[in-house]
Amino acid sequence: MPGAAAALGVKVPAKVRTAADVAPIHWPWVAAEAAGLIEVGTAKAVACEVDGDPAELWLTGLDAVLRAESHDIGRRGAFTLCRAVLTARIEDRSVEHVLGGYEDGDTAELCFRQSEGLPVDDAIALLQSFGALDSSGEPTALGEWARERFEERAPESVTPALPVAELLARVAPLPEDEAWRLALRWFGERPPVFGASQLLHAAEFASPVERVAAVVVVAGFGDEVLAAWRNALRYKNLRAHAAAALADWGEGGGVDEAQRRWLVVEYALAARAKGGVEDAFHYVRDSGGLEVLAEAGHPGAADLHRVLTTANIRIRVRQLKISREAAVWRRVLVPDSLTLARLHEIVALLHGHSGDELHEFDVDGLRYSDPFYGLADRRDEHEVRLSTVFRGAGGGLTYRYDLAAPWEYRIACEKVLAPSAELTYPRCVAGEGDRFDQDAVNRRLAALRIPQP
C-alpha cells in the first residue's frame, strides 16, 4: 500500500484495512478490472490487452466504481447522485432540485461514506478523479458526454419503445431483481408471450451474458410464455435454454449431455462478464470441472478453457465463527468458493435446524435469500460466494433463520488459510452450547458432498 500510494502521490491513513479505505488507489483498480485492463484471480492480477472504444471502457470503469460506492439494494445510489451533480452543474440548478425529478432520487443518500445528508463532495471528488469535472468543479466535455449516457440509462428512460437489443444491453450487467424491474417497464402493455418472443429472438444474436439475462427475464413469466420457449427451440444459441425451460414445465425430454455442456459454457461466460474470471472458474468447477468444456460445441468454450487454465486461481479456506449468543457458537472451516446458499445449509446442520424455514443473509445492508420464496428486496444467495463476501479476515455478516421468529447469528471470518490435503471441508473444529457434539456435526457436514479445494 505505501508503494502504490507513493507512485500515485496520495496519502495513506494511519490505519488501513483494505485498499477500499484509500479511494485514489481503490477507484482506479476497480475501474481497470471492470474495463478488462486487468483480470484478477485469488493469487495474482494480470494485465490484459483490450480492444474497443476508449470512452466506452472509461464509462464501464466509472460504472463499476459507482456500484462499489452504492449501499442501496439496487446499488444505484452513487450513479443517481453523480448523474444529479453533472446535471445540476450543466443546467445551473441545485442538486436537490434535480434529484426531486428522479424516479430513484431517494437512493442518492445511500452512497459513499453515508454521512448525514447528501455526500455531494464525495461525488464531486469521484467525478474529478475520472476527469468528468475539472479542478473548479465545472463539467468537462467528457463529463457532458457521461451525463448524456447517464440520462439514456436512467430507470425512467426504459419505455416500451426502447429497442430490444438496447434493453438486453441495459439489463445484462444487473442483478436479477433489478433486471426484472427494468424489463417490466419495457413490456408495458405487451402480452407477455409477445414480448418474450421478441426478447428471445434478439438474444439469439446477442452475447452470452445478454442471452442469459433474457432467459432469466422470460422465465419470470412462467407458463404464460411457453409458446415463446417452444418457438426458441428453432434457434441454435437458445435451443438448450429453451429445452431446459420447457423441461421445468414437464415438456420435452429435457437437455442432453451436449446441451448441458453448452449451458455450462453460457453461464460461465455470463459469470465472467458480470463478476470476473474467478466467478467463471467456480461455476465451471461446480458444474463438473474443466473437462465439461470439452465437446461443448460452444464457440466460446476454447477461449474459456484457456483463460481458466492460466488464471492461477487458488481456493482458500475460511475459518468462520458462527454465534447466536456468547454461550452458543460454532467454529467451522469452509472453502471460500462456497455460495451463501451452501453456507445456509452448513449453518442449519451446525445448529440443528431443518433448513426449511425462510432465511436471509445481511451483508453490509444488502440482503440475500433463496429466490424460490420470492422475498422482496433480496438478492439471489446462489450468486455470491464467500470469497466475495469476506475479502479477508475480520469481515462479518448477519444470518437470520425462520423470519417469522428469527434466530439471529453473527458470522465472522477469523482467518484465511491454505487448504490441507489431510482434511475434508467443511469441518467443524470447535463449539459450545445447545448440546454440542462435534463428531456428530462433522458426520452431517460430510454428507453435504461439497467440492474440495
C-alpha positions in Angstrom: 0.0 0.0 0.0 2.7 2.6 0.8 4.4 1.9 -2.5 1.2 2.3 -4.5 0.4 5.5 -2.6 3.8 6.9 -3.3 3.5 6.1 -7.0 0.2 7.9 -7.2 1.2 10.8 -5.0 -1.6 10.2 -2.4 -1.6 9.9 1.4 -2.4 6.7 3.2 -4.4 6.8 6.5 -2.6 5.6 9.7 -4.9 2.6 9.8 -5.8 0.8 6.5 -7.8 -2.4 6.5 -8.2 -2.8 2.7 -7.5 -0.8 -0.5 -11.1 0.4 -0.3 -10.1 2.7 2.6 -7.9 4.7 0.1 -10.2 5.9 -2.7 -7.4 7.2 -5.0 -5.9 3.7 -5.0 -9.2 1.7 -4.9 -11.1 3.5 -7.6 -8.6 3.1 -10.5 -8.2 -0.6 -9.5 -12.0 -1.3 -9.6 -12.3 0.6 -12.9 -9.4 -1.2 -14.5 -10.8 -4.6 -13.6 -14.3 -3.7 -14.9 -12.9 -2.4 -18.2 -10.9 -5.5 -18.7 -7.5 -3.9 -18.3 -6.6 -6.4 -15.6 -8.0 -9.8 -14.8 -7.9 -10.6 -11.1 -7.6 -14.1 -9.6 -7.1 -15.1 -6.0 -3.4 -15.3 -6.4 -2.4 -12.6 -8.8 -3.7 -9.9 -11.2 -2.7 -10.0 -14.9 -2.6 -7.1 -17.3 -4.8 -7.6 -20.4 -4.9 -6.0 -23.9 -8.3 -4.5 -24.5 -10.0 -3.6 -27.8 -12.9 -1.2 -28.0 -13.9 2.4 -27.8 -11.8 4.1 -25.0 -14.7 6.3 -24.0 -16.9 3.2 -23.5 -14.2 1.5 -21.5 -13.9 4.6 -19.4 -17.6 4.6 -18.8 -17.5 0.9 -17.9 -14.9 1.6 -15.3 -16.8 4.6 -13.9 -20.0 2.4 -13.6 -18.1 -0.2 -11.6 -16.9 2.4 -9.1 -20.4 3.8 -8.8 -21.8 0.4 -8.0 -19.0 -0.2 -5.5 -19.7 3.1 -3.7 -23.5 2.5 -3.6 -25.2 1.0 -0.5 -28.8 0.8 -1.6 -30.4 -2.6 -2.5 -30.1 -1.8 -6.2 -26.5 -0.4 -6.0 -27.6 2.8 -7.8 -27.1 5.5 -5.1 -23.8 6.8 -6.4 -25.0 6.7 -10.0 -28.0 8.7 -9.1 -26.1 11.3 -7.2 -23.3 11.7 -9.8 -26.0 12.0 -12.5 -27.7 14.7 -10.5 -24.4 16.6 -9.8 -23.5 16.6 -13.5 -27.0 17.8 -14.5 -27.0 20.4 -11.8 -23.7 21.8 -12.9 -24.7 21.8 -16.6 -28.2 23.3 -16.1 -27.2 25.6 -13.2 -29.7 24.1 -10.8 -29.3 22.7 -7.3 -28.6 19.0 -6.8 -31.6 18.6 -4.5 -33.9 20.1 -7.2 -32.6 17.8 -9.8 -33.0 14.7 -7.6 -36.6 15.7 -6.9 -37.4 14.8 -10.5 -35.7 11.4 -10.5 -37.6 8.2 -10.0 -34.8 6.8 -7.9 -33.8 10.1 -6.3 -34.1 8.7 -2.7 -31.2 6.4 -3.3 -28.7 9.3 -3.6 -28.1 9.5 0.2 -27.1 5.8 0.3 -23.6 6.1 -1.1 -20.0 6.8 -0.4 -19.4 7.3 3.4 -23.2 7.7 4.1 -22.6 10.8 6.3 -25.6 12.8 7.2 -27.2 14.5 4.2 -26.2 14.2 0.6 -22.5 13.2 0.1 -22.1 15.7 -2.7 -18.5 16.4 -2.0 -17.7 12.7 -2.4 -19.5 12.7 -5.8 -17.6 15.7 -7.0 -14.3 14.1 -5.9 -15.1 11.0 -7.8 -16.1 12.8 -10.9 -13.0 15.0 -10.8 -10.8 11.9 -10.4 -12.3 10.5 -13.6 -12.0 13.8 -15.5 -15.7 14.4 -15.7 -15.4 17.6 -13.7 -12.4 20.0 -13.8 -10.5 21.2 -10.8 -13.0 24.0 -10.2 -15.9 21.6 -10.4 -17.2 22.5 -13.9 -18.2 19.7 -16.3 -15.6 18.8 -19.0 -16.5 17.6 -22.4 -16.1 14.1 -21.1 -18.5 14.9 -18.2 -21.1 16.3 -20.6 -20.9 13.1 -22.6 -21.2 11.0 -19.5 -24.2 12.9 -18.4 -25.9 12.2 -21.8 -25.2 8.5 -21.3 -26.4 8.6 -17.7 -29.7 10.0 -19.0 -30.1 7.3 -21.6 -29.6 4.6 -18.9 -31.8 6.1 -16.1 -34.7 3.9 -15.0 -37.3 6.3 -16.4 -35.7 6.1 -19.8 -36.8 2.5 -20.2 -40.0 2.5 -22.1 -41.9 0.1 -24.4 -40.3 2.0 -27.3 -36.8 1.1 -26.3 -35.1 -1.2 -29.0 -35.0 -4.7 -27.7 -31.2 -5.0 -28.3 -30.7 -1.9 -26.2 -32.8 -3.4 -23.4 -30.7 -6.5 -23.3 -27.5 -4.4 -23.1 -29.1 -2.5 -20.2 -30.3 -5.5 -18.1 -27.3 -7.8 -18.8 -24.9 -6.4 -16.0 -27.7 -6.0 -13.5 -28.7 -8.3 -10.6 -31.8 -10.4 -11.5 -34.3 -8.4 -9.4 -33.2 -5.0 -10.9 -33.2 -6.5 -14.4 -36.7 -7.8 -13.9 -38.0 -4.4 -12.8 -36.5 -2.6 -15.9 -37.8 -5.4 -18.2 -41.3 -4.9 -16.9 -41.1 -1.2 -17.9 -40.2 -2.3 -21.4 -43.0 -4.9 -21.6 -45.6 -2.3 -20.7 -48.9 -3.4 -22.2 -47.3 -6.0 -24.4 -48.8 -9.5 -23.9 -46.1 -11.5 -22.1 -45.7 -14.1 -24.8 -45.3 -11.5 -27.5 -42.6 -9.6 -25.5 -40.9 -12.8 -24.6 -40.7 -13.9 -28.2 -39.1 -10.6 -29.1 -36.5 -10.9 -26.3 -35.6 -14.4 -27.2 -35.2 -13.6 -30.9 -32.9 -10.7 -30.0 -31.0 -13.0 -27.5 -30.2 -15.4 -30.3 -27.8 -12.8 -31.8 -26.5 -11.4 -28.5 -23.6 -12.1 -26.2 -23.8 -14.9 -23.6 -24.4 -12.5 -20.7 -27.2 -10.8 -22.6 -28.7 -14.1 -23.6 -28.7 -15.3 -20.0 -30.3 -12.1 -18.9 -33.1 -12.6 -21.5 -33.6 -16.2 -20.4 -33.9 -15.1 -16.7 -36.4 -12.4 -17.6 -38.6 -14.6 -19.8 -38.5 -17.4 -17.2 -40.1 -14.9 -14.7 -43.4 -15.1 -16.7 -43.8 -18.8 -16.0 -46.2 -20.8 -18.1 -47.6 -17.7 -19.8 -44.8 -17.8 -22.3 -44.4 -21.5 -23.1 -45.2 -20.8 -26.7 -42.2 -18.4 -26.9 -40.0 -21.2 -25.5 -41.3 -23.7 -28.0 -40.5 -21.3 -30.8 -37.0 -20.7 -29.4 -36.2 -24.4 -30.0 -35.5 -23.4 -33.6 -32.7 -21.2 -32.6 -29.1 -22.5 -32.4 -27.9 -20.5 -29.5 -31.1 -20.7 -27.5 -32.0 -24.3 -28.1 -30.5 -25.7 -24.9 -32.0 -22.8 -22.9 -35.4 -23.5 -24.3 -35.2 -27.2 -23.7 -34.3 -26.6 -20.1 -37.1 -24.1 -19.6 -39.7 -26.4 -21.2 -38.5 -29.4 -19.1 -39.3 -27.3 -16.0 -42.9 -27.4 -17.1 -42.9 -31.1 -18.0 -42.5 -30.7 -21.7 -40.0 -32.4 -23.9 -37.1 -34.7 -23.0 -35.0 -32.1 -21.1 -31.4 -31.3 -22.0 -29.0 -34.0 -23.2 -25.3 -34.0 -22.2 -24.2 -31.9 -25.1 -26.8 -29.3 -24.3 -25.8 -29.4 -20.6 -22.2 -28.7 -21.6 -23.3 -25.8 -23.8 -25.3 -24.3 -20.9 -22.3 -24.6 -18.6 -20.2 -22.6 -21.1 -23.0 -20.0 -21.5 -23.5 -19.4 -17.8 -19.7 -19.4 -17.1 -19.2 -16.8 -19.8 -22.0 -14.7 -18.3 -20.5 -15.1 -14.8 -17.1 -13.9 -16.2 -18.7 -10.9 -17.8 -20.5 -9.9 -14.6 -18.1 -11.0 -11.9 -14.8 -11.8 -13.4 -12.7 -14.9 -14.2 -12.9 -16.2 -10.6 -16.7 -16.4 -10.8 -16.5 -18.3 -14.1 -13.9 -20.7 -12.6 -16.1 -21.5 -9.6 -19.2 -22.0 -11.9 -17.3 -24.5 -14.1 -15.8 -26.2 -11.1 -19.2 -26.7 -9.5 -20.6 -27.9 -12.8 -18.2 -30.8 -13.2 -14.8 -29.2 -13.9 -12.8 -28.1 -16.9 -13.5 -31.4 -18.7 -17.1 -30.3 -19.1 -15.9 -27.6 -21.6 -14.6 -30.3 -24.0 -17.1 -31.2 -26.8 -19.5 -28.5 -25.6 -19.9 -27.3 -29.1 -20.0 -23.7 -27.9 -17.9 -21.1 -29.8 -16.6 -19.6 -26.6 -15.6 -22.9 -25.0 -11.9 -23.0 -26.2 -11.2 -19.4 -25.1 -12.9 -20.0 -21.7 -10.8 -23.1 -21.2 -7.6 -21.2 -22.0 -8.5 -18.4 -19.6 -9.4 -20.7 -16.7 -6.3 -22.9 -17.0 -4.0 -19.9 -17.0 -5.8 -17.8 -14.3 -3.9 -19.4 -11.4 -6.9 -19.3 -9.1 -6.4 -20.8 -5.7 -9.2 -21.7 -3.4 -8.6 -20.8 0.2 -10.2 -21.9 3.4 -12.1 -19.5 5.7 -12.3 -20.1 9.4 -15.7 -18.8 10.4 -17.2 -18.3 13.9 -21.0 -18.6 13.9 -22.5 -17.2 17.1 -26.1 -16.9 18.3 -25.1 -15.6 21.7 -22.0 -15.7 23.8 -22.7 -19.2 25.1 -23.8 -20.7 21.7 -21.2 -20.7 18.9 -19.5 -22.9 16.3 -16.2 -22.6 14.6 -16.0 -24.1 11.1 -13.6 -24.3 8.2 -15.1 -23.9 4.8 -13.8 -23.4 1.2 -14.2 -19.8 0.1 -15.7 -20.9 -3.1 -19.0 -21.7 -1.3 -22.1 -19.7 -2.1 -24.2 -18.2 0.6 -26.8 -20.8 -0.3 -24.4 -23.6 0.7 -23.5 -21.6 3.8 -27.1 -21.7 4.8 -27.1 -25.5 4.6 -24.0 -25.5 6.8 -25.4 -23.2 9.5 -28.5 -25.3 9.6 -26.5 -28.5 10.3 -24.3 -26.8 12.8 -27.2 -25.6 14.9 -29.7 -28.4 14.4 -32.2 -26.6 12.1 -34.1 -28.3 9.4 -33.1 -25.7 6.9 -36.6 -25.4 5.5 -37.7 -22.1 7.1 -37.4 -18.7 5.4 -33.9 -17.2 6.0 -31.7 -14.3 4.9 -28.2 -13.0 4.9 -27.5 -9.4 5.6 -24.2 -8.2 4.0 -23.4 -4.5 4.5 -27.1 -3.7 4.1 -27.7 -6.0 1.1 -30.0 -8.9 1.8 -29.7 -12.3 0.2 -32.1 -15.3 0.2 -33.5 -18.2 -1.8 -35.3 -16.6 -4.8 -37.7 -19.6 -4.8 -39.6 -17.9 -2.0 -39.9 -14.5 -3.8 -39.0 -12.3 -0.8 -38.9 -8.7 -1.8 -35.6 -6.7 -1.9 -33.5 -9.9 -1.6 -30.7 -10.9 -3.9 -30.1 -14.5 -5.0 -28.0 -16.3 -2.4 -26.8 -18.7 -5.1 -25.0 -15.9 -6.9 -22.5 -14.6 -4.3 -19.5 -16.6 -2.8 -17.6 -16.3 0.4 -14.6 -15.1 -1.4 -16.6 -12.0 -2.4 -18.4 -11.5 0.9 -15.2 -11.9 3.0 -12.3 -10.1 1.3 -10.1 -11.0 4.2 -10.1 -11.8 7.9 -12.1 -9.6 10.1 -15.2 -9.3 7.9 -18.7 -10.4 9.1 -22.3 -10.7 8.2 -25.7 -11.5 9.8 -27.8 -14.6 9.2 -31.4 -14.9 10.2 -33.3 -18.2 10.2 -37.1 -18.5 10.5 -38.1 -15.0 9.6 -41.4 -15.3 11.5 -39.5 -15.5 14.8 -35.8 -15.1 13.7 -32.9 -16.9 15.2 -30.1 -14.3 14.5 -26.5 -15.4 14.1 -23.3 -13.3 13.5 -20.9 -14.9 11.1 -17.3 -13.6 11.4 -14.3 -14.5 9.3 -11.5 -15.1 11.8 -8.7 -16.5 9.4 -7.9 -17.2 5.8 -6.0 -20.4 5.5 -4.4 -22.6 2.9 -6.3 -25.9 2.4 -4.9 -29.0 4.0 -4.7 -32.3 1.9 -5.3 -34.1 5.2 -8.7 -32.5 5.9 -12.1 -32.5 4.2 -14.3 -29.5 4.2 -16.5 -28.1 5.7 -15.2 -29.2 9.1 -16.3 -28.0 12.5 -13.3 -27.6 14.8 -14.9 -26.2 18.0 -18.2 -25.1 19.5 -20.2 -24.6 22.7 -23.8 -24.7 23.7 -27.0 -26.5 22.6 -25.6 -30.0 23.5 -22.8 -29.6 21.0 -21.5 -32.9 19.6 -18.6 -32.2 17.3 -18.3 -35.7 15.8 -22.0 -35.9 15.0 -21.9 -32.4 13.4 -18.9 -33.4 11.2 -20.7 -36.6 10.1 -23.6 -34.4 9.0 -21.4 -31.9 7.2 -19.6 -34.7 5.3 -23.0 -35.8 3.8 -23.2 -32.4 2.0 -20.6 -33.6 -0.5 -19.1 -30.2 -1.1 -16.3 -30.0 -3.7 -13.0 -29.9 -2.0 -10.5 -27.0 -2.5 
